């Protein structure tokens, strides 16, 4: 059975197995989110602030390691992510899950790069999202192209200036997490209200 009943965001089921990991905190808590789009040649990052119902872009960019030996790439990715955490002090991290392609070597390198980034995030709360879940949450279409993602990030987060595909993807990861937090907050709020209503009735 397919994880998603259709390509519409309205039918996206966040409880579907593998769609997300690490449940988010209540949406009422303001926070700074670092979104990461891992890659073995370049790593995209996007930092957003969530203040109530508002979301704004703080920073975005990418860490370039293309052309370097693999060991050097991993070291620089680790150091780069660590520097991002020190500079922007995010409370939560959202990262895209590894997409396993038919090219085993590419998948292995991507997994190593992702691991280097995760090690640099030690001690921080991390949420992981599948690529399709990110596209559904931010664009409304699970098969969205990179140009569509970049366009939506510019529109929603009011990003000005040059926005690379890697940075746009990372901002989409962060925004997906922000929206998931809001949804979780609404659900928990309704559950709490229902519980209070039941207690009062008793």
C-alpha positions as CSV (number, residue, x, y, z in Angstrom):
1,X,0.0,0.0,0.0
2,X,1.3,3.4,-0.9
3,X,2.4,5.7,2.0
4,X,0.5,8.6,0.5
5,X,-3.0,8.3,-0.9
6,X,-2.5,11.0,-3.4
7,X,0.0,13.8,-4.3
8,X,-2.1,16.4,-2.4
9,X,-0.8,17.9,0.9
10,X,-4.4,17.5,2.2
11,X,-4.0,13.7,2.1
12,X,-0.5,13.6,3.6
13,X,-0.4,11.4,6.6
14,X,2.4,12.4,9.0
15,X,1.9,9.2,11.0
16,X,2.8,7.1,8.0
17,X,5.8,4.8,8.7
18,X,9.1,6.4,7.7
19,X,7.6,9.8,6.9
20,X,9.1,11.5,9.9
21,X,11.2,10.6,12.9
22,X,11.7,12.3,16.3
23,X,8.4,13.9,17.4
24,X,8.5,17.7,17.5
25,X,7.8,19.8,20.6
26,X,4.6,21.8,21.0
27,X,4.2,24.5,18.3
28,X,3.6,27.2,21.0
29,X,7.4,27.2,21.7
30,X,9.3,29.7,19.5
31,X,12.5,28.3,18.2
32,X,15.3,28.5,15.6
33,X,15.5,25.6,13.2
34,X,18.5,24.6,11.2
35,X,17.6,22.6,8.0
36,X,20.2,20.5,6.3
37,X,20.2,19.0,2.8
38,X,23.1,16.5,3.0
39,X,25.4,15.8,0.1
40,X,28.8,14.3,-0.5
41,X,29.9,17.2,-2.8
42,X,27.9,20.1,-1.2
43,X,25.7,20.4,1.8
44,X,22.8,22.9,1.8
45,X,21.8,24.7,4.9
46,X,18.9,26.9,5.9
47,X,18.2,28.6,9.2
48,X,14.7,29.9,10.0
49,X,13.1,31.5,13.1
50,X,9.6,30.4,14.2
51,X,7.8,33.0,16.2
52,X,4.2,32.1,16.8
53,X,2.6,31.7,13.4
54,X,5.4,33.6,11.7
55,X,8.4,32.1,10.0
56,X,11.4,34.0,8.6
57,X,14.7,33.1,7.0
58,X,17.8,33.9,9.0
59,X,20.5,32.5,6.8
60,X,21.0,30.0,3.9
61,X,23.9,28.7,1.8
62,X,25.9,25.6,1.1
63,X,29.2,24.0,2.2
64,X,31.3,23.2,-0.9
65,X,33.6,20.2,-0.7
66,X,33.5,19.0,-4.4
67,X,36.8,17.8,-5.8
68,X,38.4,17.0,-2.5
69,X,39.4,13.5,-1.2
70,X,36.5,11.8,0.6
71,X,38.2,11.9,4.0
72,X,38.8,15.6,3.6
73,X,35.2,16.2,2.4
74,X,33.9,14.5,5.6
75,X,36.1,16.5,7.8
76,X,35.1,19.8,6.2
77,X,31.4,18.9,6.3
78,X,31.7,18.1,10.0
79,X,33.6,21.3,10.8
80,X,31.2,23.4,8.6
81,X,28.1,22.1,10.3
82,X,29.7,22.6,13.7
83,X,30.4,26.2,12.8
84,X,26.8,26.7,11.7
85,X,25.6,25.5,15.1
86,X,28.0,27.8,16.9
87,X,27.1,30.8,14.8
88,X,23.3,30.5,14.7
89,X,22.6,28.5,17.9
90,X,19.6,26.5,16.6
91,X,17.3,24.8,19.1
92,X,16.2,22.1,16.7
93,X,17.6,20.4,13.6
94,X,15.8,19.0,10.6
95,X,17.6,16.9,8.1
96,X,16.6,15.0,5.0
97,X,16.7,11.3,5.0
98,X,19.1,9.5,2.6
99,X,17.5,8.6,-0.7
100,X,18.9,5.2,-1.7
101,X,19.4,5.1,-5.5
102,X,20.5,2.3,-7.7
103,X,24.1,3.7,-7.5
104,X,25.4,2.0,-4.4
105,X,28.6,4.0,-4.4
106,X,26.8,7.3,-4.5
107,X,24.4,6.2,-1.8
108,X,27.3,5.1,0.4
109,X,29.1,8.5,0.0
110,X,25.9,10.3,0.7
111,X,25.4,8.3,3.9
112,X,28.9,9.0,5.0
113,X,28.4,12.8,4.4
114,X,25.1,12.7,6.3
115,X,26.8,10.9,9.1
116,X,29.5,13.5,9.3
117,X,26.9,16.2,9.7
118,X,24.9,14.2,12.3
119,X,28.0,13.8,14.4
120,X,28.5,17.6,14.5
121,X,25.0,17.9,15.8
122,X,25.6,15.9,19.0
123,X,23.3,16.9,21.8
124,X,20.7,18.7,19.7
125,X,17.2,17.5,18.9
126,X,17.1,16.1,15.4
127,X,14.1,15.4,13.2
128,X,14.4,13.4,10.0
129,X,12.0,13.7,7.0
130,X,11.7,11.8,3.8
131,X,12.1,13.8,0.6
132,X,8.5,13.2,-0.5
133,X,7.2,14.4,2.9
134,X,9.3,17.6,2.6
135,X,7.9,18.4,-0.9
136,X,4.3,17.7,0.1
137,X,4.6,19.9,3.2
138,X,6.2,22.9,1.5
139,X,5.1,22.7,-2.2
140,X,2.0,20.6,-2.0
141,X,3.3,18.1,-4.5
142,X,5.4,15.1,-3.7
143,X,7.1,15.1,-7.1
144,X,8.0,18.8,-7.1
145,X,11.1,19.9,-9.0
146,X,13.9,21.9,-7.5
147,X,12.8,25.1,-9.3
148,X,9.4,24.8,-7.8
149,X,10.9,24.3,-4.3
150,X,13.1,27.4,-4.7
151,X,10.2,29.4,-6.0
152,X,8.1,28.4,-2.9
153,X,10.9,29.2,-0.5
154,X,11.3,32.7,-2.0
155,X,7.6,33.3,-1.7
156,X,6.9,31.9,1.7
157,X,10.1,33.0,3.5
158,X,10.6,36.2,1.4
159,X,14.1,35.2,0.5
160,X,16.0,37.9,-1.5
161,X,19.1,37.5,-3.6
162,X,20.6,34.4,-5.0
163,X,19.2,31.1,-3.7
164,X,21.0,27.9,-4.7
165,X,19.1,24.7,-5.2
166,X,20.9,23.1,-2.2
167,X,20.0,26.0,0.1
168,X,16.4,26.0,-1.1
169,X,16.2,22.3,-0.3
170,X,17.6,22.9,3.1
171,X,15.1,25.7,3.8
172,X,12.3,23.4,2.7
173,X,13.5,20.8,5.2
174,X,13.4,23.5,8.0
175,X,10.0,24.7,6.9
176,X,8.7,21.2,6.8
177,X,9.7,20.8,10.4
178,X,8.2,24.1,11.4
179,X,4.9,23.0,9.8
180,X,5.0,19.6,11.5
181,X,5.6,21.3,14.8
182,X,2.5,23.5,14.3
183,X,0.4,20.5,13.4
184,X,1.6,18.6,16.4
185,X,0.8,21.6,18.6
186,X,-2.7,21.8,17.3
187,X,-3.3,18.1,17.9
188,X,-1.9,18.2,21.4
189,X,-4.0,21.3,22.2
190,X,-7.2,19.6,21.0
191,X,-6.3,16.5,23.0
192,X,-5.7,18.7,26.1
193,X,-9.0,20.6,25.6
194,X,-10.9,17.3,25.2
195,X,-9.3,15.9,28.4
196,X,-10.2,19.0,30.3
197,X,-13.8,18.8,29.0
198,X,-14.0,15.2,30.0
199,X,-12.7,16.0,33.5
200,X,-15.2,18.8,33.9
201,X,-18.0,16.6,32.8
202,X,-17.0,14.0,35.3
